[in-house]
Structure formats: structure tokens, C-alpha cells
Amino acid sequence: MASQIYDKLSSNAYFVRQPNLTYRLGETYASGMISGLEAMKQSVYHILMTERYSNPIYDDDYGVELNQYLGKDLTYISATIERTLRDALMQDDRVQDVIVNSISKDKNDLNACNVEFTVMSSYGEFEGSINVIQ
């Protein structure tokens, strides 16, 4: 009997994407609400600022694994960083793709490199960058 009810419900079910309305977060405060591309940028920023597995409040799919690059050279980082960024950011179903545009040594910190990337999302494209400590 229960399977008949489930079959009837699943044939009439459909998915609706909810708005991505969220709080605008500053360094020490929250001010107002944001949605769309601005909320997407904030989400990407927070994912990339959180080391995966380091905070018990997040599940194991949240964050990025940048600690793996400690002590590695630029060649290794260049070969694997796009996969690392994709793995982190595509956990969010609004992200469609991530493409690394350039990787260069950081001029201010010889033990870091700057990674510039483009995120394609359901709200549009935007560019970002992160520093990866070597």
C-alpha cells in the first residue's frame, strides 16, 4: 500500500529552485540581504576561505583542500589546482563550472602563488582569485 502512495506522489512531484536570498556578511557584521550573483560570489568566497575537514560544524563536502599544496612547487599546483577548485565549488548546485585563467608567483610572498579563476553559475559568470601557500 505504501509503495502505491509513493508512486502516485512521485509522478506528480517537481522541483522548484528557491531564491538564494541570504544575509550580506561583512568582516564583523551582517547588513541587509543579498541574492543572485552577489550571493553566489559570497558563497564562493566562504567556501574558498574554509579548509575542508577543519571545522566540525560543516559536513565533509564543504570547503576547499588547499593544505595539500604546502611545500609543493608551482608545477604541481598548476597541474592540480583546477580540479581542487572544481571539487570544492561544484558542491554548490548553482555552480556549473570553474576554469583557472592564470597561476603566477605572488610578488609580495615568495612562498605563495596567485590563482585567478572564472566561476560559471546559474546566475552568471564572475572572476575571482585566491592565494595558495606553497
MARVOMI-258447 format. One line per 3 residues: for each residue x, y, z of N, C-alpha, C. Coordinates in steps of 0.1 Angstrom, whole numbers, plus 5000, padded with zeros to 4 digits. Example, Ala and Ser with C-alpha at 12.3 -4.5 7.8 and 13.67 -1.06 7.14 Angstrom:
MARVOMI-258447
5132:4943:5078:5123:4955:5078:5132:4967:5078  5128:4978:5071:5137:4989:5071:5129:5000:5079
END
This chain:
MARVOMI-258447
5008:4988:5000:5000:5000:5000:5009:5013:5000  5019:5013:5008:5028:5024:5009:5035:5027:4996  5039:5017:4989:5046:5019:4976:5036:5025:4965
5023:5022:4966:5014:5028:4957:5012:5043:4959  5012:5046:4972:5011:5061:4976:5024:5068:4971  5035:5062:4973:5048:5068:4969:5048:5070:4954
5044:5060:4946:5044:5061:4932:5035:5072:4927  5024:5073:4933:5014:5084:4929:5020:5098:4932  5026:5099:4944:5032:5112:4948:5044:5115:4939
5053:5106:4936:5065:5109:4928:5061:5112:4913  5050:5107:4908:5046:5110:4894:5041:5125:4893  5037:5131:4904:5032:5144:4904:5042:5154:4910
5053:5150:4914:5063:5159:4921:5072:5166:4910  5076:5178:4914:5085:5185:4906:5094:5194:4915  5105:5198:4910:5115:5206:4917:5113:5221:4914
5114:5229:4924:5113:5243:4922:5126:5249:4929  5134:5257:4921:5146:5263:4927:5141:5275:4935  5145:5275:4948:5142:5286:4957:5152:5297:4955
5148:5310:4958:5157:5321:4957:5169:5319:4966  5180:5324:4962:5192:5322:4971:5194:5335:4980  5183:5339:4986:5184:5351:4995:5191:5347:5007
5201:5356:5011:5209:5354:5023:5214:5367:5028  5220:5366:5040:5225:5378:5047:5238:5383:5040  5239:5396:5039:5252:5402:5034:5261:5402:5046
5272:5394:5045:5282:5393:5056:5294:5402:5054  5297:5410:5064:5310:5417:5064:5320:5410:5073  5331:5417:5076:5341:5410:5084:5336:5408:5098
5328:5417:5104:5323:5416:5117:5308:5418:5119  5301:5419:5108:5287:5422:5109:5279:5417:5097  5266:5416:5099:5257:5413:5088:5248:5425:5085
5247:5428:5073:5239:5440:5069:5230:5438:5057  5218:5437:5059:5208:5435:5048:5208:5421:5042  5202:5421:5031:5200:5408:5024:5205:5409:5010
5210:5398:5004:5215:5398:4990:5210:5385:4984  5210:5385:4970:5206:5374:4963:5212:5374:4949  5210:5364:4941:5215:5363:4928:5230:5362:4927
5236:5369:4918:5251:5368:4916:5259:5373:4928  5254:5383:4935:5261:5388:4947:5262:5377:4958  5251:5370:4960:5250:5359:4970:5259:5348:4965
5260:5345:4952:5268:5335:4947:5283:5338:4949  5287:5350:4947:5301:5355:4950:5304:5353:4965  5295:5356:4973:5297:5355:4988:5299:5340:4991
5291:5332:4985:5292:5317:4988:5305:5312:4984  5310:5315:4972:5323:5311:4967:5334:5316:4976  5333:5328:4981:5343:5334:4990:5344:5325:5002
5332:5322:5008:5332:5315:5021:5337:5300:5019  5334:5294:5008:5339:5280:5005:5354:5281:5004  5359:5290:4997:5374:5291:4995:5382:5295:5007
5375:5301:5017:5382:5306:5029:5381:5295:5040  5374:5284:5037:5372:5273:5047:5380:5261:5042  5389:5257:5050:5397:5244:5047:5388:5233:5050
5386:5224:5040:5378:5212:5042:5382:5203:5054  5373:5198:5061:5375:5189:5073:5381:5196:5085  5382:5209:5085:5388:5216:5096:5378:5221:5106
5366:5222:5102:5355:5227:5112:5344:5217:5113  5342:5212:5125:5331:5202:5127:5317:5206:5124  5315:5220:5123:5301:5224:5120:5298:5222:5105
5308:5220:5097:5305:5218:5082:5306:5203:5079  5298:5199:5069:5299:5185:5065:5312:5183:5057  5315:5171:5054:5328:5168:5047:5329:5173:5032
5318:5178:5027:5318:5183:5013:5320:5198:5013  5320:5205:5024:5321:5219:5024:5336:5224:5026  5340:5233:5018:5353:5239:5019:5362:5234:5008
5375:5238:5008:5385:5235:4998:5397:5229:5005  5404:5221:4998:5416:5214:5003:5429:5221:4998  5432:5232:5004:5444:5239:5000:5457:5235:5008
5455:5229:5020:5467:5225:5027:5475:5215:5020  5469:5208:5010:5477:5198:5003:5488:5204:4995  5488:5218:4993:5498:5224:4985:5510:5230:4993
5509:5228:5006:5521:5232:5014:5533:5225:5011  5544:5232:5007:5556:5225:5004:5557:5221:4989  5547:5223:4981:5547:5219:4967:5552:5230:4958
5557:5226:4947:5562:5236:4937:5550:5241:4928  5553:5251:4920:5543:5257:4912:5538:5248:4901  5547:5239:4896:5543:5229:4886:5532:5220:4891
5534:5215:4903:5524:5206:4909:5510:5213:4911  5511:5226:4916:5499:5233:4918:5492:5236:4905  5500:5240:4895:5494:5242:4882:5486:5230:4876
5492:5218:4879:5486:5206:4874:5473:5202:4881  5471:5206:4893:5460:5201:4901:5450:5211:4907  5453:5224:4906:5445:5234:4913:5431:5235:4907
5430:5233:4894:5417:5234:4888:5407:5223:4893  5412:5211:4894:5404:5200:4899:5400:5203:4914  5410:5208:4922:5407:5211:4936:5396:5222:4937
5397:5233:4929:5387:5243:4929:5373:5238:4925  5373:5230:4914:5360:5224:4909:5354:5216:4920  5362:5207:4926:5357:5198:4936:5351:5206:4948
5357:5217:4952:5352:5225:4963:5339:5233:4959  5340:5239:4947:5329:5249:4944:5317:5242:4938  5319:5231:4931:5307:5224:4925:5299:5216:4934
5302:5216:4947:5293:5211:4957:5281:5219:4958  5282:5232:4955:5271:5241:4954:5264:5239:4940  5251:5235:4941:5244:5231:4928:5242:5243:4919
5245:5255:4923:5244:5267:4915:5256:5269:4906  5267:5263:4910:5280:5264:4902:5280:5254:4891  5282:5258:4878:5282:5250:4867:5296:5246:4862
5306:5254:4864:5319:5251:4860:5329:5261:4867  5341:5257:4868:5352:5266:4873:5364:5264:4863  5370:5275:4859:5381:5274:4849:5392:5283:4855
5404:5278:4856:5416:5285:4861:5421:5293:4849  5422:5306:4850:5427:5315:4840:5442:5317:4840  5448:5318:4852:5462:5320:4853:5467:5316:4867
5480:5313:4868:5487:5309:4880:5500:5316:4880  5503:5324:4890:5516:5331:4890:5521:5332:4904  5534:5334:4905:5541:5336:4918:5536:5349:4924
5533:5349:4937:5529:5361:4944:5541:5370:4945  5540:5383:4941:5551:5392:4942:5554:5396:4956  5545:5396:4965:5547:5400:4979:5551:5389:4988
5548:5376:4984:5551:5365:4993:5557:5354:4984  5570:5351:4985:5577:5342:4977:5572:5327:4980  5565:5325:4991:5560:5312:4994:5545:5310:4990
5541:5318:4981:5527:5317:4977:5525:5319:4962  5514:5315:4957:5511:5318:4943:5497:5323:4942  5494:5331:4932:5481:5337:4930:5474:5329:4919
5462:5324:4922:5454:5317:4912:5442:5325:4908  5440:5329:4896:5429:5336:4891:5420:5326:4883  5407:5327:4886:5397:5317:4880:5384:5324:4876
5376:5317:4868:5363:5321:4865:5353:5311:4869  5342:5316:4876:5332:5307:4880:5319:5309:4871  5314:5299:4865:5302:5299:4858:5291:5294:4867
5281:5302:4869:5270:5298:4878:5256:5300:4871  5246:5296:4878:5233:5297:4872:5228:5312:4872  5236:5321:4879:5233:5335:4880:5243:5343:4871
5252:5337:4864:5261:5344:4856:5276:5340:4859  5285:5346:4852:5299:5344:4853:5305:5355:4862  5316:5351:4869:5324:5361:4876:5338:5356:4878
5347:5365:4880:5361:5361:4882:5365:5363:4897  5374:5355:4901:5379:5355:4915:5394:5351:4915  5400:5353:4927:5414:5349:4928:5416:5345:4943
5426:5336:4945:5430:5332:4958:5445:5331:4958  5451:5332:4970:5465:5330:4972:5466:5316:4978  5475:5308:4972:5478:5294:4977:5492:5294:4983
5493:5291:4996:5506:5290:5002:5512:5277:4998  5525:5278:4994:5533:5267:4989:5540:5260:5001
END
